[in-house]
Amino acid sequence: MRQYNVLSLFSGCGGMDLGFKQAGYHTVFATDVWDVACETLRLNKAADTVVCEDVRNLDFKQYAGIVDVVIGGPPCPPYSQTRHYLTEKVGGFDDEKAGFCVPEYFRAISEIRPKVFMFENVDGFTFKTYKEPLEFVQKESEKLGYNITYKVVNAANYGVPQTRKRFICIGIKKELGTFVFPKETHSEKDEIGKQKWVTCGDVMSDLDNITEEEMLQRPGSKDYNLLLQIPAGDNYLFFTEKRGHPNPVFKWKSRYWTFLLKLSPNRPSWTIQASFSNNQGPFHWKNRFLRIDEIKRIQTIDDDYILKGDMKEQWRQIGNAVPSKLAYVFAEQIKKYL
């Protein structure tokens, strides 16, 4: 069977790339603007060529006729839900740091003309607030001759131990058909023909301990003693009047959902964020910070995958990644159209 060639944009540490590699694809070129992420890609031999450069400075024409699939998730902050709370910042295409990335993604598509592309972003990409970018994706795909299929998927429904919701758009050259999303294999409850969600306990049980050093750390900072009282699978809302707490500490929905959020071994993790925080979880149910090895498992990145940088830089790379298992499922489905 032929090995299909991939070109990876906004590659980060290579979570999506790893999933495609596991499905038998070969990445000929990967790029990111962050030098630490690029070093991670090189250490893991994620692609034949890794270039650390602003995407606006790259010419992709040399890969026309060579690359079968283009993959990538343009930076998501311009479309994130948190942007609604940061009133001093504009989102979408007007974002000064990354607003240009979606148009650049489609410039690459126009120069390479792959058979298929996979575009990933946060679920906020579908919000009415960001109507312009979604319409741009639709119009550019039509202009370039691609049928697109898109929707927001929950990674947990494909066997990832994380209820991570992401916008996935697959474009296929019109003469090759229209992509059908792979069937979901897992569900929260016992649905016929599906397995139950993979839980944190399923993938982290062999790491379920706490060291002396970790006992001295205080996740939650000044609210550490409150964190100790929060049940596994709950957050700061445990201490609200609406939830019936006898001595309320917080008002209902007065903080981010992740504030003092604690994992449960009996369900998947909530979304792993890109930034490490002292009081924004999720935290381990044993009242400690999660480890890099643990969030790699939550993101289904191989244990032996090497990450460059200090702890916070490694955390950022993992938090920004596409779960490798989710990428693998879509990579397998894409083969049907190649």
C-alpha positions in Angstrom: 0.0 0.0 0.0 1.3 3.4 -0.9 2.5 5.7 1.9 0.7 9.0 1.7 2.7 12.2 2.2 1.7 14.9 4.7 2.6 18.5 5.1 2.0 19.9 8.6 1.3 23.5 9.4 1.2 25.1 12.9 2.6 21.8 14.0 3.3 22.6 17.7 4.9 19.5 19.3 3.3 17.2 16.7 0.3 15.7 18.4 -1.7 15.5 15.1 1.4 14.5 13.2 2.0 11.6 15.6 -1.6 10.3 14.9 -1.1 10.4 11.2 2.3 8.7 11.5 0.7 5.9 13.6 -1.8 5.5 10.7 1.0 5.0 8.2 1.4 8.4 6.7 4.8 10.1 6.2 5.3 13.8 7.0 7.7 15.5 4.6 7.5 19.0 6.0 6.4 20.5 9.4 6.6 24.0 10.6 5.9 26.2 13.6 7.0 29.6 14.8 8.1 28.5 18.3 11.7 27.3 18.4 11.0 25.0 21.4 8.2 23.2 19.6 10.4 22.9 16.5 13.1 21.2 18.6 10.6 18.8 19.9 9.6 17.9 16.3 13.3 17.4 15.3 14.0 15.3 18.4 11.2 12.9 17.5 12.0 12.9 13.8 8.4 14.0 13.1 9.2 15.1 9.6 11.9 15.0 6.9 12.2 18.8 7.2 11.2 21.0 10.1 11.3 24.8 9.6 10.9 27.3 12.4 9.5 30.3 10.7 6.5 32.7 10.4 4.2 31.0 8.0 3.8 34.2 6.0 7.4 33.8 5.0 7.1 30.3 3.6 6.6 29.2 0.0 4.8 25.9 -0.4 4.7 25.6 -4.2 7.6 23.0 -4.2 5.3 20.5 -2.5 2.6 20.6 -5.2 2.2 17.1 -6.6 4.2 15.6 -3.7 1.8 16.1 -0.7 -1.4 14.2 -0.4 -2.7 15.7 2.8 -2.2 19.0 4.6 -2.9 19.0 8.3 -2.8 21.8 10.9 -4.6 23.8 13.5 -4.1 27.5 13.3 -3.6 29.1 16.7 -6.8 29.1 18.6 -6.7 32.1 21.0 -8.5 34.4 18.5 -11.5 32.1 18.6 -11.5 30.9 22.2 -14.3 31.3 24.6 -12.0 33.2 27.0 -11.6 35.9 24.4 -15.2 37.0 25.3 -14.0 37.9 28.7 -10.9 39.8 27.5 -12.8 42.8 26.3 -9.6 44.8 25.6 -8.6 42.3 22.9 -10.2 41.7 19.5 -10.7 38.2 18.1 -11.0 36.5 14.8 -9.1 37.9 11.8 -8.6 41.2 13.7 -6.4 39.5 16.3 -3.0 41.2 16.0 -0.9 38.1 16.9 -2.6 35.3 15.0 -5.5 36.7 13.0 -3.6 36.0 9.7 -3.1 32.3 10.3 -6.4 30.9 8.9 -5.9 32.9 5.6 -2.3 31.6 5.5 -3.5 28.0 6.0 -5.6 28.4 2.8 -2.8 30.1 1.0 -0.8 26.9 1.6 -3.7 24.8 0.3 -3.9 27.0 -2.9 -0.2 26.4 -3.5 0.0 22.7 -2.7 -3.4 21.6 -3.9 -3.5 18.4 -1.8 -6.1 15.8 -2.3 -7.3 16.3 1.3 -6.8 18.8 4.2 -7.6 18.6 7.9 -8.2 21.8 9.7 -8.6 21.9 13.5 -9.6 24.6 15.9 -11.5 25.3 19.1 -15.3 24.9 19.1 -15.5 28.7 19.4 -14.7 28.8 15.7 -18.4 28.0 15.0 -19.7 30.8 17.3 -21.7 33.6 15.6 -19.1 36.0 17.0 -16.7 34.6 14.5 -18.9 34.3 11.5 -16.3 35.9 9.1 -13.6 33.2 9.6 -16.1 30.3 9.1 -17.5 31.9 6.0 -14.0 32.4 4.7 -13.2 28.7 5.2 -16.4 27.8 3.2 -15.7 30.3 0.4 -12.0 29.4 0.0 -12.7 25.7 0.0 -15.3 26.2 -2.7 -13.1 28.4 -4.8 -10.2 25.9 -4.6 -12.4 23.0 -5.5 -12.9 21.2 -2.2 -16.0 19.7 -0.7 -15.8 20.3 3.1 -17.4 18.5 6.0 -17.1 20.1 9.4 -18.5 19.8 12.9 -17.5 20.1 16.6 -16.4 16.7 18.0 -15.8 15.5 21.5 -12.5 13.6 21.6 -13.9 11.4 24.4 -16.3 9.9 21.9 -13.4 8.5 20.0 -11.6 6.9 22.9 -9.5 9.8 24.2 -9.6 10.2 28.0 -10.6 13.8 27.7 -13.8 15.6 27.0 -12.1 18.0 24.6 -14.4 19.6 22.1 -12.8 20.7 18.9 -13.9 22.0 15.5 -12.8 19.6 12.7 -13.1 20.5 9.1 -12.1 18.0 6.4 -11.7 19.2 2.8 -11.6 16.7 -0.1 -11.1 17.5 -3.8 -14.5 17.4 -5.4 -13.7 14.6 -7.8 -12.8 12.4 -4.8 -16.2 12.8 -3.0 -17.4 14.2 0.2 -15.9 13.2 3.6 -18.1 11.3 6.1 -17.0 11.7 9.7 -15.8 8.4 11.4 -18.4 6.8 13.6 -18.1 7.5 17.3 -16.8 4.5 19.2 -17.4 5.6 22.8 -20.1 7.2 24.9 -20.7 8.4 28.4 -23.3 5.8 29.0 -23.8 2.2 27.8 -25.0 2.7 24.3 -25.4 -0.3 22.0 -22.4 -0.8 19.9 -20.2 1.7 21.8 -17.7 1.4 24.6 -17.9 3.6 27.7 -15.7 6.6 27.8 -12.0 6.0 28.7 -11.4 7.4 32.2 -8.5 9.1 33.9 -8.2 6.1 36.1 -7.9 3.8 33.1 -4.9 5.6 31.7 -3.2 7.0 34.9 -3.7 4.3 37.5 0.0 3.2 37.4 0.9 6.8 38.2 -1.6 7.2 41.0 0.7 8.1 43.9 2.1 11.3 45.5 5.7 12.0 46.3 7.1 13.8 49.3 8.0 16.7 47.0 4.5 16.9 45.7 3.1 16.9 49.2 4.9 20.1 49.9 3.4 21.8 46.8 0.1 23.7 47.2 -2.1 23.6 44.1 -4.8 26.2 44.4 -2.4 28.6 46.1 -4.2 30.5 48.8 -7.3 28.3 48.3 -5.3 25.1 48.8 -7.4 24.2 51.9 -10.6 24.6 49.9 -9.2 22.3 47.2 -8.6 19.6 49.8 -12.4 19.6 50.6 -13.6 19.5 47.0 -14.7 16.0 45.9 -13.1 14.4 42.9 -14.8 15.5 39.7 -15.9 18.9 41.2 -14.7 22.5 41.2 -15.2 25.8 43.1 -18.9 25.6 42.6 -18.9 23.0 45.4 -18.6 26.1 47.7 -21.6 28.0 46.5 -25.0 28.6 48.0 -26.7 27.2 44.9 -25.0 23.9 45.5 -26.3 23.9 49.1 -23.0 24.6 50.8 -23.6 25.6 54.5 -20.8 28.2 54.4 -20.6 29.5 50.8 -17.3 31.0 49.7 -17.9 31.8 46.1 -20.8 33.2 44.0 -22.3 31.0 41.3 -20.3 31.2 38.0 -18.1 34.0 39.4 -14.9 32.2 38.2 -13.7 30.2 35.3 -15.0 26.6 35.2 -11.5 25.3 35.7 -10.9 27.1 39.0 -10.0 24.5 41.6 -11.2 21.8 39.2 -10.3 18.3 40.3 -10.2 15.2 38.1 -12.2 12.1 38.9 -10.6 8.7 38.2 -14.1 7.6 37.0 -14.5 9.9 34.1 -12.3 11.5 31.4 -10.3 14.6 32.1 -11.7 18.0 31.1 -9.7 19.9 28.5 -6.0 20.3 29.3 -5.2 24.0 28.8 -2.1 25.3 27.2 -1.0 27.3 30.2 0.1 25.8 33.6 -1.7 27.5 36.5 -1.5 27.3 40.3 -5.3 27.6 40.7 -6.8 26.6 37.4 -7.1 22.9 37.0 -7.7 20.2 36.4 -5.7 18.9 39.4 -5.2 15.3 40.4 -7.8 13.8 42.7 -5.1 13.3 45.2 -4.8 17.1 45.5 -1.6 17.6 43.6 -0.6 19.1 40.2 -0.8 16.8 37.2 2.6 15.6 35.9 3.8 16.0 32.3 3.6 12.2 31.9 0.0 12.3 33.0 -1.2 15.0 30.6 0.6 13.2 27.8 -1.6 10.2 28.5 -4.7 12.4 28.7 -3.7 13.7 25.2 -2.8 10.2 24.0 0.7 11.2 23.2 3.2 8.3 23.5 5.0 7.9 26.8 8.4 7.9 25.0 7.6 11.0 22.9 10.4 13.5 23.8 9.4 17.1 24.8 11.9 19.9 24.7 11.9 22.8 27.2 11.2 23.3 30.8 8.1 22.1 32.6 5.8 25.0 31.6 7.0 24.9 28.0 6.3 21.2 27.9 2.9 21.7 29.4 2.1 24.4 26.8 3.1 22.1 23.9 0.9 19.3 25.2 -2.0 21.6 26.0 -1.9 23.0 22.5 -1.8 19.6 20.8 -4.5 17.6 19.0 -4.9 14.3 20.8 -2.9 11.8 18.8 -5.6 9.2 19.0 -8.2 11.6 17.6 -5.9 12.4 14.7 -5.3 8.7 14.1 -9.0 8.0 13.8 -9.4 10.8 11.2 -6.2 9.7 9.4 -7.6 6.2 9.0 -11.0 7.6 7.7 -9.2 9.9 5.2 -7.4 6.9 3.6 -10.8 5.8 2.2 -10.7 8.9 -0.1 -7.1 8.6 -1.2 
